[in-house]
Amino acid sequence: MPSKSPAVEIEVDDKVVRVSNPDRVYFPPTREGQSGATKLDLVEYYLAVGPGIVNALFERPCMLHRFPKGLAGEKVHQKRVPAGAPPWVETVRLHFPRWNRTADELCVTELASVIWAVQMSTVEFHPWNSRRADTESPDEWRIDLDPGPLCDFDTVRRVAHVAHEILDELGAVGFPKTSGGSGLHVYVRIPPEHGFSDVRRAALAFAREVERRAPDDVTTAWWRKDRDPHHLFVDYNQNARDHTIAAAYSVRGVPDARVSTPIRWDEIDDVDPRDCTILTVPERFAELGDLHEAIDGHPFDIAALLEWADRDERDGAEIPDTPDD
């Protein structure tokens, strides 16, 4: 049997993280010769974008998407930080009413916690849109532009411009990023003054306005079977409690090691998500820095969107039930 590669110790600020099996291949090479990245490559990627990933996760409950044997093995969705974590790894306790259970989830406040999670085979980081100080009051409104199976990326680009136009009219500053898949996300900072149900209502009202302006491209149909596969779904439900999407700078568990990458609005027409990988994003980060760094400085009051929601409901629009927590 081949011997395991020796562990390496990574200094991260004032902490040392021991990384076992650094040569384990997490992203098997494709026929085109892409990726083949190892566990240590993943560590070095997250070190390279350290300020960005910490800013994206800071003080948020975070679910870990782990691949203990790499992408070729089983994927594990882990809420609870496992026993034996270093004492400096911070957590936040959450309550899940459906099962009347609690979970102590990772709560990143420093880069060492991210690297420790990668040592624990984490590839993707999926944070809540609320923070530890008040986990029931979101401070981030997430616009998820989710293309159907027959929807091309040019449609995603067109819809992104419509969303940007509406945000400008509202006076909201949106921070776009690639999803790391086939869509785009836009994040808007909001004051933590509303619960999840109100933020979801506001997100639905915004989605319906996007649909009104781009009816040939967009759907807000609740059931997948009711959606035209050529249309883009504005997935307002990503604002429901305990619904998470990959953070800015999170790697995705796909063979080419794509990254959910912050972009500028003027890059929408040219960006190709396939070009944003752990091989390319570090150089981009070194050149541009964290394009979401300023998000906390632009809070937006969702009162106008809640007025849109009231109007829509008076006109007979339904609000689909919030999924179970």
C-alpha positions in Angstrom: 0.0 0.0 0.0 1.2 3.5 -0.7 2.2 5.4 2.4 0.3 8.6 3.4 2.0 11.9 2.7 3.3 13.4 6.0 1.2 16.1 7.6 2.3 19.7 7.3 1.9 22.5 9.8 0.4 25.8 8.5 1.0 29.0 10.5 -2.1 31.2 10.3 -1.5 34.4 12.2 -1.0 33.3 15.8 -2.3 29.8 15.3 -0.8 26.6 13.9 -3.1 24.2 11.9 -1.9 20.7 11.3 -3.0 19.5 7.8 -3.0 15.8 7.4 -2.9 14.0 4.0 -1.9 17.3 2.2 -1.4 15.4 -1.1 -4.9 13.8 -1.2 -6.4 14.8 -4.6 -9.7 16.6 -3.9 -10.5 17.5 -7.5 -9.7 14.7 -9.9 -8.1 15.8 -13.2 -10.5 16.1 -16.1 -9.9 15.0 -19.7 -9.1 18.6 -20.5 -6.3 18.5 -17.8 -8.2 20.8 -15.4 -7.6 20.9 -11.7 -6.3 17.8 -10.0 -6.0 20.0 -7.0 -5.0 18.6 -3.6 -6.0 19.3 -0.1 -2.9 21.5 0.3 -3.9 23.4 -2.8 -7.2 24.0 -1.2 -5.5 25.3 1.9 -3.3 27.6 -0.1 -6.2 28.9 -2.0 -8.1 29.9 1.1 -4.9 31.5 2.6 -4.6 33.6 -0.6 -8.1 35.0 -0.3 -8.1 35.1 3.5 -9.5 38.6 4.1 -12.3 37.9 1.6 -13.5 34.6 3.0 -13.3 35.8 6.6 -15.3 38.9 5.6 -18.0 36.7 3.9 -18.3 34.4 6.9 -17.6 36.7 9.8 -19.7 35.8 12.9 -22.2 33.9 10.8 -23.4 30.4 11.6 -21.8 28.3 8.9 -22.7 24.9 7.5 -19.7 22.9 6.2 -19.9 20.9 3.0 -17.2 18.3 3.5 -15.6 15.8 1.1 -13.6 13.4 3.4 -12.3 11.4 0.4 -12.3 14.2 -2.1 -15.0 14.8 -4.8 -15.0 11.2 -5.8 -16.3 10.2 -2.3 -19.3 11.0 -0.2 -20.4 14.6 0.4 -21.2 15.4 4.1 -23.4 18.4 5.1 -22.3 19.2 8.6 -24.0 21.6 10.9 -22.2 20.7 14.2 -18.6 21.4 14.9 -17.2 18.0 15.7 -15.8 17.1 19.1 -12.1 17.6 19.4 -12.0 20.9 17.6 -9.2 23.3 18.9 -10.5 25.4 21.8 -10.0 28.6 19.7 -12.5 27.5 17.1 -15.6 29.6 17.8 -19.2 28.4 17.5 -22.7 29.7 17.7 -25.7 27.7 19.0 -28.8 27.5 16.9 -32.2 26.1 17.7 -34.2 24.1 15.1 -37.9 24.2 16.1 -39.0 21.4 13.8 -36.9 18.8 15.7 -36.5 20.9 18.9 -32.8 20.4 18.7 -29.7 22.6 18.8 -26.5 22.7 16.9 -23.3 24.5 17.6 -22.2 25.6 14.1 -18.8 27.1 13.1 -18.6 30.8 13.6 -15.6 32.2 11.8 -13.9 35.2 13.3 -10.3 34.5 12.0 -8.7 32.8 9.1 -7.3 30.0 11.2 -10.9 28.7 11.7 -11.3 28.5 7.9 -8.0 26.6 7.5 -9.0 24.2 10.3 -12.3 23.5 8.5 -10.4 22.7 5.3 -8.2 20.3 7.3 -11.5 18.7 8.3 -12.1 18.2 4.6 -14.4 21.2 4.1 -14.6 22.4 0.5 -17.7 24.7 0.6 -18.7 27.2 3.2 -22.4 28.0 3.5 -23.1 30.8 6.0 -26.5 32.0 7.3 -27.6 35.5 6.3 -27.7 36.5 10.0 -24.9 36.9 12.6 -24.2 35.6 16.0 -25.4 38.7 17.9 -29.0 38.0 16.7 -29.3 34.9 14.6 -33.1 35.4 14.1 -32.6 38.8 12.4 -30.9 38.7 8.9 -28.6 41.4 7.9 -28.1 40.2 4.4 -30.7 40.1 1.6 -29.6 37.5 -1.0 -30.8 37.7 -4.7 -30.2 34.3 -6.3 -30.4 34.3 -10.1 -30.9 30.6 -10.7 -31.1 29.5 -14.4 -33.3 26.7 -15.4 -31.8 23.6 -17.1 -32.2 25.1 -20.6 -31.5 28.7 -19.7 -28.2 30.1 -21.0 -25.8 32.4 -19.3 -26.7 35.3 -21.6 -30.1 35.2 -20.0 -28.5 35.4 -16.6 -26.6 38.4 -17.7 -29.7 40.2 -19.0 -31.6 39.5 -15.8 -28.7 40.7 -13.7 -28.9 44.1 -15.5 -32.6 44.3 -14.7 -32.0 43.5 -11.1 -29.2 46.1 -11.0 -31.6 48.7 -12.5 -34.3 48.0 -9.9 -31.7 48.2 -7.0 -30.5 51.5 -8.3 -34.1 52.8 -8.4 -34.5 51.7 -4.8 -31.3 53.3 -3.7 -29.8 49.9 -2.7 -26.2 48.9 -3.4 -25.9 45.3 -4.6 -22.7 43.3 -4.5 -22.7 40.7 -7.3 -20.8 37.4 -7.5 -20.8 34.3 -9.6 -22.5 31.4 -7.9 -19.8 29.0 -8.7 -22.3 27.1 -10.8 -24.4 28.5 -13.6 -26.0 31.5 -12.0 -25.2 34.8 -10.2 -25.9 36.0 -6.7 -26.3 39.6 -5.5 -26.0 40.5 -1.9 -27.4 43.6 -0.2 -26.7 44.6 3.4 -29.8 45.3 5.4 -30.2 46.5 9.1 -31.0 43.4 11.3 -34.4 44.8 12.2 -36.7 42.1 10.6 -37.2 38.4 10.9 -36.7 35.8 8.2 -40.3 35.8 7.0 -40.3 39.6 6.4 -37.0 39.4 4.5 -38.3 36.5 2.4 -41.5 38.6 1.6 -39.3 41.5 0.6 -37.2 39.2 -1.6 -40.3 37.8 -3.2 -41.6 41.3 -4.0 -38.3 42.2 -5.6 -38.4 38.9 -7.6 -41.9 39.7 -8.9 -40.7 43.1 -10.0 -37.9 41.5 -11.9 -40.4 39.1 -13.5 -42.6 42.0 -14.5 -39.8 43.7 -16.3 -38.4 40.6 -17.9 -41.3 38.3 -18.4 -39.7 36.4 -21.3 -36.7 35.5 -19.2 -37.8 35.2 -15.6 -40.2 33.1 -13.4 -41.1 33.2 -9.8 -43.2 30.0 -10.0 -43.0 28.2 -6.7 -43.1 24.6 -8.1 -40.3 23.4 -10.3 -42.8 21.6 -12.6 -44.5 25.0 -13.3 -41.3 26.7 -14.5 -40.3 27.0 -18.2 -36.8 25.3 -18.2 -35.6 28.2 -20.5 -36.4 30.7 -17.7 -34.4 32.0 -14.8 -35.9 31.5 -11.3 -35.3 34.4 -9.0 -34.9 32.2 -5.9 -36.3 34.4 -3.1 -36.4 31.3 -0.8 -32.7 31.6 -0.2 -33.7 34.1 2.4 -35.7 31.6 4.5 -34.4 30.5 7.8 -31.6 27.9 7.6 -31.3 28.2 3.9 -27.8 28.9 2.8 -25.8 29.4 -0.3 -22.0 29.3 -0.9 -20.2 32.3 0.5 -18.2 34.8 -1.5 -14.8 33.2 -2.2 -16.1 29.7 -1.3 -14.8 26.9 -3.6 -17.6 24.7 -5.0 -17.5 21.0 -5.0 -17.3 20.6 -8.8 -14.5 19.0 -10.8 -13.0 22.2 -12.1 -12.8 23.7 -8.6 -14.8 26.8 -9.4 -15.1 29.6 -6.9 -18.1 31.8 -6.0 -16.3 34.9 -7.1 -17.2 38.6 -6.4 -17.3 40.7 -9.6 -18.0 44.3 -10.5 -21.2 45.2 -12.3 -19.3 46.3 -15.3 -17.9 42.7 -15.6 -21.4 41.1 -16.0 -21.3 41.0 -19.8 -17.8 39.4 -19.9 -17.5 37.1 -16.9 -17.5 33.4 -17.6 -18.0 31.4 -14.3 -15.8 28.6 -15.7 -12.8 31.0 -15.6 -13.2 31.6 -11.9 -11.3 28.7 -10.1 -8.9 28.2 -7.3 -6.1 28.5 -10.0 -7.2 32.0 -11.2 -9.0 33.7 -8.3 -5.9 34.2 -6.1 -4.2 36.4 -8.7 -7.5 38.3 -9.2 -7.8 38.8 -5.4 -4.2 40.0 -5.2 -4.9 42.6 -7.9 -8.4 43.8 -6.9 -8.7 42.9 -3.3 -12.1 41.9 -1.8 -14.8 43.4 -4.0 -17.3 42.8 -1.2 -15.2 44.6 1.5 -17.4 47.7 1.5 -20.8 45.9 1.9 -21.3 46.7 5.6 -21.1 50.4 4.7 -24.2 50.3 2.5 -27.2 49.2 4.6 -30.6 49.3 2.8 -34.0 49.6 4.6 -36.4 47.0 3.1 -39.5 49.0 4.0 -40.1 49.9 0.4 -40.0 46.2 -0.6 -42.4 45.3 2.2 -44.8 47.9 0.8 -44.5 46.2 -2.6 -45.3 42.9 -0.9 -48.4 44.4 0.8 -49.5 45.8 -2.6 -49.0 42.4 -4.3 -50.9 40.6 -1.6 -53.8 43.1 -1.8 -53.9 42.3 -5.5 -54.2 38.6 -4.8 -50.7 37.4 -5.0 -49.9 34.4 -2.8 -46.9 33.9 -0.6 -45.9 30.3 -0.7 -45.4 28.7 2.7 -42.0 29.0 4.3 -40.2 25.7 4.2 -39.7 23.9 7.5 -36.6 24.9 9.4 
